[in-house]
Amino acid sequence: MNYWTELSIEYANQRSYLDDLFQVYPTIPEGIRDIDQNLWKEIEEAFLNQDNFQLINQLLKLEKFPLKNGYVSFLRKDPTSLSRNPQTVNRLAGTVYGMGLDRLYEKCTEPKKLS
């Protein structure tokens, strides 16, 4: 094993590693994310009208998409891909509907995770 890796592991196991690490890299959690209220109204309307395309299109405008899905970054980079991939839009929307509006709002406003 690399000498420096070995020292790091030893340090982490014997000392106040996390307390010391916090001194170097303080991690202070942020509050909930803000959502533009006009955008949220459009999301609610699309949700209630079961307009899959509009729902996903509006959710992509948020800082935090409510689902972990590998296709989201592609859809964000190429908004025209929504109309070319209706089955993907329908799958994403189906999962969103299953969450309900309250849970959807919670997921969209979650604070950034500390890593």
N, C-alpha and C positions, 0 to 999 in steps of 0.2 A: 504494500500500500504506500502511496505517496506520503512522504514525511509530513508535509503541511496538512494533508487531509487527516492523517493520524492525530496530529496535534489538535486540529479543530474538533474532532470527535471526542477526544479526551477532555478538552475544555468544556464542550457541551454537556458531557456526562458528570463532571465534577464541580462545576461552579454555577453561579447564578447567571447562566447563559442568556436567558430571555430578558432578565433585568438589565444586563450589560448591553445586550443588543438594542434594547429600547433606548438606551442613552445615545447610541449612535444613529439609529433609525427609528425615531418616534413614530408610532402608528396611532393616529387619533382618528377614530371613525367619523365620517361625515354624516350629516343628517340625511333625511330622505331627499330624493331628487325632486326637483320642481317640475311640474308639467304645466304647459300653457293651457289655460282653461278652455280656450276656444278649440284647441286641438283635442282636448279630452272630450268636449261636447260632440265633436265630429266622430270620435271613436265610439262613444256611447250610442250615438244615432246609428252608426253602421252596425254595431253589435245588436241593437234592438231590431233593426231591419233585416238582420241576417245577410248583410251585403259583404260577402267574403272578400272580394277584391278591395273595396273601400276600407274595410276593417284592417286588413294587413297593410295596405298602402299607408294608412294613417299611423299605425303602430310602428312602421319602419322609420317614421319621422322622429320618434322619441329617442332619447339618449340610450335608454335601456329597453330592449325588446323583451317582452315577458317570458319568452321561451328560450331554452337552450337548443339551438338547431344550427347545424352546419351550413344551411343554405341562406341564412339571414344575411351574412356579410355579402354574398353574391347578389342577393335581391337589393340590398342597399346600394351597391355600386352600379347596378344596372336596373333602374326602376322599370324599364320597358320589359324586363324579363317576367314581371308579374303577369302580363297579358299572354305571354308565350308559355306559361307553366300553370295553367288553371288547376291541375290536380294537386300541385304543391301548395298553391294558395288555399285550396279547399281543405287539405290536410292540416295546415297551420291554423286556419280559421276554426276547424272542428275542435282542435285542442284548446284554443282560446275560449270558445263557447262553453266548453266543459268546465272551465275555471270559474265562470260567473263574473259579473262586473266587479264585485268587491275584491275578489282575489286578484283579478286582472289589474286593478288599480294598485294593490299592494305590490305586485311583482314589478310594475312599471316604475314605482317610486322607491324601490329598495336602494339603500345606500351602497356605495361602491364597496366591494369586498377588499379586505386588507390581505396583502400577500407579501 
